[in-house]
Amino acid sequence: MTKLVLATRNEGKLREMRQLVAEVPALSDVEVVSVATFDGVDDVVETGVTFLENSSLKAHAVAKATGLPAIADDSGLAVDVLGGCPGVFSARWSGTHGADQANIDLLLAQTGDVPAEKLTARFVCCVVLALPDGTERSRIGELPGLITRNQRGDNGFGYDPIFELPDGRSLAELGAEEKNSISHRGNALRALRQDITELLGQ
């Protein structure tokens, strides 16, 4: 089988990618594995200033280290009245990486005087497929919505509790399967399947 390395140690992302690949008959001989299964492959520092730069850095580093095709992603929240911020700094907007509530509190404080209907935003994800020979394919997935000051839901992470979908629910009120079916990451990965098929499919 052809192995495809996912440049993450996140089991949720791994499950999602395996499911998406399994849905394509031409990819029946492609096995998605985590970078965690390889010894000596260090985590890549995200020094890029765009989602594409960060995902490209990770994908090429893992492809080079393993000698196998690799996929990496970078994603974040883009708020229109903030000029697309927090963007690539989403996870560390408050100054501490992964401090979800602090990030939410700062974002809500920064937009406190903005009318609710003007708080348009979108989650953005860029995925990159890199081959050991340097070949690269990238795809973007988005999920539009509004920022709400009423935090709701216990599922998800990050800004999900304040990201309101067109149907009025927050992203944190969706189950994992429903979220994956509409998410920015799911949309990007589904778009990338045609590239995986072209480069790796039998």
C-alpha positions in Angstrom: 0.0 0.0 0.0 1.0 3.6 -0.5 1.4 5.4 2.8 0.3 9.0 3.1 1.6 10.8 6.2 -0.6 13.3 8.0 1.7 15.9 9.6 -0.1 16.0 12.9 -0.4 14.0 16.1 -4.1 14.9 16.4 -6.2 11.7 16.4 -9.3 13.6 15.4 -7.7 14.9 12.2 -6.3 11.4 11.5 -9.8 9.8 11.7 -11.3 12.5 9.5 -8.6 12.1 6.8 -8.9 8.3 6.9 -12.6 8.6 6.4 -12.3 11.0 3.5 -9.7 8.8 1.7 -11.8 5.7 2.3 -14.7 7.3 0.4 -12.6 7.4 -2.9 -12.4 4.0 -4.7 -9.2 5.1 -6.5 -7.5 5.5 -3.2 -8.2 2.0 -1.9 -4.4 1.3 -1.8 -3.6 4.5 0.2 -3.0 4.1 3.9 -3.2 7.3 6.0 -0.7 7.2 8.9 0.2 9.8 11.6 3.6 11.4 11.8 3.6 10.1 15.4 4.4 6.6 14.0 7.8 7.8 12.8 10.7 8.1 15.3 12.9 11.2 15.1 10.5 13.5 13.2 10.4 16.7 15.1 7.4 19.1 15.2 7.8 21.9 12.7 7.8 25.5 14.0 5.1 27.5 12.2 7.1 30.6 11.2 4.9 31.5 8.2 2.6 34.5 8.1 -0.1 32.8 6.0 -2.0 29.6 6.4 -0.4 28.4 3.1 3.1 29.1 4.3 2.7 27.2 7.6 1.0 24.2 6.0 3.6 24.1 3.3 6.4 24.2 5.8 5.0 21.3 7.7 4.1 19.1 4.7 7.5 19.5 3.0 9.4 18.9 6.2 7.5 15.7 7.0 7.7 14.5 3.3 11.5 15.0 3.4 11.9 13.3 6.8 9.8 10.3 6.0 10.4 9.9 2.3 6.6 9.6 1.8 3.8 11.9 0.6 2.6 14.1 3.4 -0.4 16.3 4.2 -0.4 19.3 6.6 -2.9 21.9 7.4 -3.1 25.3 9.1 -6.3 27.0 10.0 -7.8 29.9 12.0 -10.5 32.4 12.4 -10.7 35.5 10.2 -12.9 38.3 11.5 -13.8 40.9 8.8 -13.8 44.0 11.0 -10.4 43.0 12.3 -9.0 42.9 8.8 -8.9 39.1 8.8 -7.3 38.7 12.2 -6.6 36.8 14.3 -5.8 34.6 11.3 -2.6 32.5 11.7 -2.4 33.9 15.3 -5.8 32.5 16.3 -4.5 29.9 18.7 -2.3 32.4 20.5 -4.2 35.7 20.0 -4.1 36.5 23.8 -0.4 35.7 24.0 -0.6 32.1 25.2 -0.9 29.3 22.8 -4.2 27.3 23.3 -5.7 29.6 25.9 -9.1 29.3 24.4 -11.2 31.4 26.9 -8.5 34.1 27.0 -8.5 34.3 23.2 -12.3 34.5 23.1 -12.4 37.2 25.8 -9.8 39.4 24.0 -11.6 39.0 20.6 -15.0 40.0 22.2 -13.4 42.9 23.9 -11.8 44.1 20.6 -15.2 44.0 18.8 -17.3 45.2 21.7 -18.6 48.3 20.0 -19.3 46.6 16.6 -23.0 46.0 15.8 -23.9 42.3 15.9 -24.8 42.1 12.2 -21.3 43.5 11.3 -19.5 40.7 13.0 -19.1 38.6 9.9 -16.3 36.0 10.1 -15.1 32.8 8.6 -13.0 29.8 9.6 -10.3 29.2 7.0 -8.2 26.1 6.5 -5.3 25.5 4.0 -4.2 22.0 3.4 -1.0 21.1 1.5 0.0 17.8 -0.1 3.7 17.5 -0.6 5.7 14.7 -2.2 9.3 13.9 -1.4 10.4 15.3 -4.8 9.0 18.7 -3.9 5.7 18.5 -5.7 3.0 20.5 -3.9 -0.7 20.9 -4.2 -2.8 23.1 -1.9 -6.5 23.7 -1.3 -8.5 26.1 0.8 -11.7 25.4 2.7 -13.9 28.0 4.5 -16.9 28.1 6.8 -18.7 31.5 7.0 -20.6 32.7 10.0 -21.0 35.5 12.6 -19.3 36.2 15.9 -21.8 36.1 18.7 -21.2 37.4 22.2 -23.4 34.6 23.6 -21.1 31.6 24.1 -23.0 28.3 23.6 -22.1 24.7 23.3 -19.7 22.2 24.9 -18.3 20.6 21.8 -15.4 21.7 19.7 -12.6 24.0 20.9 -11.1 27.4 20.3 -13.6 29.9 19.0 -16.3 27.4 18.3 -18.6 28.6 21.2 -18.8 32.1 19.7 -19.0 31.2 16.0 -22.6 31.3 14.9 -23.8 29.4 11.8 -26.6 30.6 9.5 -29.1 28.4 11.3 -28.4 30.1 14.6 -26.4 27.4 16.3 -22.9 27.8 17.4 -20.2 25.5 16.0 -19.7 24.1 19.5 -23.4 22.9 19.5 -22.7 20.5 16.7 -21.7 16.9 17.1 -18.3 15.8 15.6 -19.8 14.1 12.5 -22.0 17.1 11.6 -19.2 19.5 12.2 -16.8 17.6 10.0 -19.4 17.5 7.2 -19.4 21.4 6.9 -16.2 22.5 8.5 -13.4 24.5 6.8 -11.0 21.6 7.4 -13.4 19.0 6.0 -14.1 21.3 2.9 -10.4 21.7 2.3 -9.6 18.0 2.7 -12.5 17.0 0.4 -11.2 19.5 -2.2 -7.7 17.9 -1.9 -9.0 14.4 -2.6 -8.8 15.1 -6.4 -5.1 15.9 -6.0 -4.4 12.8 -3.9 -6.2 10.7 -6.5 -4.2 12.3 -9.3 -0.8 11.9 -7.6 -1.3 8.7 -5.6 -4.3 6.9 -7.0 -4.0 3.7 -8.9 
